[in-house]
Amino acid sequence: MKGITVLYDMVTEFETHAGWLVDENHAVFKDGKWLLMVKVEKTESPTVFRQNGGSINLGTYEGNDPVPTIVSFIVKMRSQTAYEFLTKTIIEADEDLDMELL
């Protein structure tokens, strides 16, 4: 994971956030108390990435250094199947979620 600047698409403008590139196409950044993951693309600068797809709120984070939490999240996600994620995380959240999976 490397530290980067994320240009977060706010429709009419981009907000700049300090973030972390978790793979070549995705970054995580902290916005207030939230950790968000976004799809990104390279810009002309090797340390600046622009959002070029969707985003997801991963959850709240109150500490100063979210890197250990981000690493733990990535390891957890990579170690389970999509079915396990659906049944152990999404459905267990006890909230309705509308997703187009079919």
C-alpha positions in Angstrom: 0.0 0.0 0.0 1.3 3.4 -0.8 0.3 6.9 0.2 -1.4 8.9 -2.5 -3.6 11.9 -3.1 -7.1 10.9 -4.2 -9.2 13.2 -6.3 -12.8 12.3 -5.2 -15.5 13.1 -7.7 -18.2 15.4 -6.3 -20.0 15.7 -9.6 -19.1 19.4 -10.2 -15.6 19.3 -8.8 -13.0 17.0 -7.3 -12.2 17.0 -3.5 -8.6 16.2 -2.6 -7.9 13.6 0.1 -4.9 11.9 1.4 -5.3 8.2 0.8 -3.7 4.8 0.1 -3.6 2.9 -3.1 -4.6 -0.7 -2.2 -4.1 -2.1 -5.7 -3.6 -0.6 -9.1 -7.3 0.4 -9.5 -8.6 1.1 -5.9 -7.8 3.5 -3.1 -9.1 4.1 0.4 -9.2 7.5 2.1 -10.6 9.0 5.3 -13.3 11.6 4.9 -14.3 12.8 8.4 -15.1 9.7 10.4 -15.7 7.5 7.3 -13.3 5.3 5.4 -14.2 5.2 1.7 -13.0 2.9 -1.1 -13.0 4.2 -4.6 -12.1 3.0 -8.1 -9.3 5.2 -9.4 -7.1 5.9 -12.4 -3.6 7.3 -12.7 -3.1 11.0 -13.5 0.0 12.6 -14.9 1.4 12.6 -11.4 2.6 9.3 -10.0 1.2 10.1 -6.5 -2.2 11.5 -7.6 -5.1 9.3 -8.6 -8.6 10.4 -9.8 -11.8 8.6 -9.0 -13.2 7.0 -12.2 -15.9 4.7 -10.9 -18.0 4.0 -7.9 -17.3 4.3 -4.2 -18.3 2.5 -1.1 -18.4 3.6 2.5 -16.4 0.9 4.4 -17.4 2.1 7.8 -16.5 4.6 10.5 -13.0 5.1 11.8 -12.1 7.4 14.7 -8.4 7.0 15.1 -5.4 8.9 13.6 -3.8 6.1 11.6 -6.3 4.0 9.6 -3.6 2.0 7.7 -3.7 -1.1 10.1 -7.5 -1.1 9.8 -7.3 -0.8 6.0 -4.7 -3.7 5.8 -6.8 -5.9 8.1 -9.9 -5.2 5.9 -8.1 -6.1 2.7 -6.7 -9.3 4.2 -10.2 -10.2 5.4 -11.9 -9.6 2.1 -9.2 -11.5 0.1 -9.5 -14.5 2.5 -13.2 -15.2 1.9 -15.4 -16.1 -1.0 -18.1 -13.8 -2.4 -20.7 -16.2 -0.9 -19.1 -16.0 2.5 -19.0 -12.2 2.3 -22.7 -12.1 1.3 -23.9 -14.4 4.0 -21.5 -13.5 6.9 -21.2 -9.7 6.3 -24.0 -8.3 4.2 -27.0 -10.3 5.4 -25.7 -10.3 9.0 -25.7 -6.5 9.0 -29.4 -6.6 9.7 -30.1 -3.8 7.1 -31.7 -4.0 3.7 -29.4 -3.5 0.8 -30.5 -3.3 -2.8 -27.9 -4.8 -5.1 -28.1 -6.0 -8.7 -26.4 -9.4 -8.5 -28.2 -11.4 -11.1 
